[in-house]
Amino acid sequence: MPHKKLIAKTEEQLPVSDPDEECDMNIGETLLVLSGKWKLSLLYELGGQTLRFNDLQRALPGISKKMLTKQLRDLEEEGLVVRNVIPDNPPKVEYSLSSYGETLGPLFDVMFDWGANHRKRKSERLFKKLSE
């Protein structure tokens, strides 16, 4: 869990008497919106591009059509993903990040950096263990 002081907002931004409580609420809300096995992966795949349903399913091996549909609907309901129906025969449906969804970019940057550091740490620990 992130250190509360690193993510706490100023009182002007969050008019709450207990900053720690507000911090917990904000993290909880973020986790609620982004929780689910596939949501972060979907948002990552949609970063900077528009994809059709089948493209997303191919990009995420193991996701069922039912689960992909549900996760996309959840993200659309939260305003993170835009669903665009192109009238054709048959109709085509494309998905992309909304401008609000694009605000998650810094979160992915932090996750990328953390993941790189974590992988390096694991590798160093393994090397040390093998050297003993």
C-alpha positions as CSV (number, residue, x, y, z in Angstrom):
1,M,0.0,0.0,0.0
2,P,1.4,3.4,-0.9
3,H,2.5,5.7,1.9
4,K,-0.3,8.0,2.7
5,K,1.9,11.1,2.8
6,L,2.9,10.4,-0.8
7,I,-0.7,10.5,-2.1
8,A,-2.5,12.8,0.3
9,K,-4.0,15.9,-1.3
10,T,-4.0,19.4,0.0
11,E,-7.0,20.6,2.0
12,E,-8.0,22.9,-0.8
13,Q,-8.4,20.0,-3.1
14,L,-10.2,17.7,-0.7
15,P,-12.3,19.5,1.9
16,V,-12.2,16.7,4.5
17,S,-11.2,17.1,8.1
18,D,-9.2,13.8,8.2
19,P,-6.6,13.6,5.3
20,D,-5.8,10.0,6.1
21,E,-9.5,9.0,5.8
22,E,-9.8,10.8,2.5
23,C,-6.6,9.1,1.3
24,D,-8.0,5.7,2.2
25,M,-11.2,6.6,0.4
26,N,-9.4,7.7,-2.7
27,I,-7.3,4.6,-2.9
28,G,-10.4,2.5,-2.3
29,E,-12.2,4.2,-5.1
30,T,-9.3,3.8,-7.5
31,L,-9.1,0.1,-6.6
32,L,-12.9,-0.3,-7.0
33,V,-12.8,1.2,-10.5
34,L,-9.7,-0.6,-11.7
35,S,-10.2,-4.0,-9.9
36,G,-10.8,-7.0,-12.0
37,K,-8.5,-9.4,-13.7
38,W,-8.6,-7.7,-17.1
39,K,-9.3,-4.0,-16.6
40,L,-5.7,-2.7,-16.3
41,S,-4.7,-4.9,-19.2
42,L,-7.6,-3.5,-21.3
43,L,-6.7,0.0,-20.5
44,Y,-3.1,-0.6,-21.3
45,E,-4.0,-2.2,-24.7
46,L,-6.2,0.8,-25.5
47,G,-3.5,3.3,-24.7
48,G,-3.0,5.5,-27.7
49,Q,-5.0,3.3,-30.1
50,T,-8.5,2.3,-31.2
51,L,-9.2,-1.4,-31.3
52,R,-12.1,-3.6,-32.2
53,F,-13.5,-6.3,-29.9
54,N,-11.7,-9.1,-31.7
55,D,-8.4,-7.2,-31.6
56,L,-8.8,-6.8,-27.8
57,Q,-9.6,-10.5,-27.4
58,R,-6.6,-11.5,-29.4
59,A,-4.4,-9.1,-27.3
60,L,-5.6,-10.8,-24.1
61,P,-5.3,-14.5,-24.5
62,G,-7.5,-16.3,-22.0
63,I,-10.3,-13.7,-21.7
64,S,-13.7,-14.9,-22.7
65,K,-16.1,-12.9,-24.8
66,K,-18.5,-12.6,-21.9
67,M,-15.8,-11.3,-19.6
68,L,-14.4,-8.9,-22.2
69,T,-17.9,-7.5,-22.8
70,K,-18.4,-7.1,-19.0
71,Q,-15.1,-5.4,-18.4
72,L,-15.5,-3.1,-21.3
73,R,-19.0,-2.1,-20.2
74,D,-17.7,-1.4,-16.7
75,L,-14.9,0.8,-18.0
76,E,-17.3,2.5,-20.3
77,E,-19.7,3.1,-17.4
78,E,-16.9,4.7,-15.5
79,G,-16.1,7.0,-18.4
80,L,-12.7,5.5,-19.1
81,V,-13.5,3.8,-22.4
82,V,-15.4,5.1,-25.4
83,R,-17.5,2.6,-27.5
84,N,-18.0,3.8,-31.1
85,V,-20.5,1.9,-33.3
86,I,-19.8,2.3,-37.0
87,P,-22.9,1.8,-39.0
88,D,-22.0,-0.9,-41.5
89,N,-23.3,-4.3,-42.5
90,P,-22.6,-5.8,-40.0
91,P,-22.0,-2.9,-37.7
92,K,-18.5,-2.5,-36.4
93,V,-17.7,-1.5,-32.9
94,E,-14.4,0.2,-31.9
95,Y,-13.1,0.9,-28.4
96,S,-10.7,3.6,-27.3
97,L,-9.7,5.5,-24.2
98,S,-11.7,8.5,-23.4
99,S,-9.9,11.7,-22.5
100,Y,-10.6,10.8,-18.9
101,G,-9.2,7.4,-19.4
102,E,-6.0,8.9,-20.8
103,T,-5.5,10.6,-17.4
104,L,-4.4,7.1,-16.2
105,G,-1.2,7.5,-18.2
106,P,0.9,8.6,-15.2
107,L,-0.4,5.6,-13.2
108,F,0.9,3.3,-15.9
109,D,4.2,5.2,-16.0
110,V,4.6,4.6,-12.2
111,M,3.6,0.9,-12.6
112,F,6.1,0.5,-15.4
113,D,8.9,2.0,-13.3
114,W,7.9,-0.1,-10.2
115,G,7.7,-3.3,-12.3
116,A,11.2,-2.6,-13.8
117,N,12.7,-2.0,-10.3
118,H,10.9,-5.1,-8.9
119,R,12.2,-7.3,-11.7
120,K,15.7,-6.0,-11.2
121,R,15.4,-6.6,-7.4
122,K,14.2,-10.2,-8.0
123,S,17.0,-10.9,-10.5
124,E,19.6,-9.6,-8.0
125,R,18.2,-11.7,-5.2
126,L,18.2,-14.8,-7.4
127,F,21.7,-14.1,-8.5
128,K,22.8,-13.7,-4.9
129,K,21.0,-16.9,-3.9
130,L,22.7,-18.8,-6.7
131,S,26.1,-17.4,-5.8
132,E,25.9,-18.7,-2.2
